[in-house]
Amino acid sequence: MYGTAAADLNKACGNTIDAHEAAQMHQNFSQQLLQDHIAACSLPEHNLISWTDGPPPVQFQAQNGPTTSLASLL
């Protein structure tokens, strides 16, 4: 949101170079945010967000050990 506000302000003041730079920064940030969101949603741990009952929906790999259920850690 800051990026679009800065772009609009610079554009209104006639500073097209800074307006373009602010708009580009906003675009890059928005794209990275979307990519991070998509990547996070594809991780098995993301299923924990909606887990309310029963066994955990994912298995965790213990460091230097076998895969364990979250239930065994509780």
N, C-alpha and C positions, 0 to 999 in steps of 0.2 A: 504494500500500500504506500509506503514511503516513496518507493521508486516512481510510482505514477504521480504522486503529489509533486515530487521534485521535477519530474518531466513537465507536468502542466505549468508549474510556476515558472520554470525556465523558458518554456514556450511562450507564456504570456508576457514575459519580460523581453522577448526577442532573442534570447540566448539559445539558438537552435542547436549548437554543438553540445552544450551541457544537457539540453533537453533530450537529444538523441542518446547521449551517454547514459543518462538516468533511465530512459526507456529500455535501453539494451541491458543494463544491470538488472532491472526489474524482470525482463524477459528471461535472462539467464537464471536468476534466482527462482522464478516460478517453475521453469523447466526442471531444475535440480530438485526442488521440493516435490514435484510430481513424480520424478523418477525414484526418489527416496521413499515416497509413500507406496508406490507400486512394489518396490523391492521389499519393504517391510511387510506388506500384506501377503506376499508370497512365502514368507518364512513360516515354518511350523509353529513357532512361538506365538505368532499372531492369533492363533486359535485360543490362546489363554484369555483373550479379551472377552469372549462370550462364554467361557467355561464357568458354570455355576453349580454343577452337581455331577457326581460320579467320578470315575477315575480321570486323571489329567489327560488332555487330548494329545500330549506330546511326550516323547521320551527325551531325557537329557543325557548327554555324554559326560560322565564324571572325568575329571582330569586324572590321567594315568590309571584309569580303571574302566570297568564295563559300563555299558549303557544302563541307566537306572530310571525307574519311574519316579516322578515327582512325589507320588504318594509315599514312597519309602523314605523320602527326606522329611516328611511332615511329622 
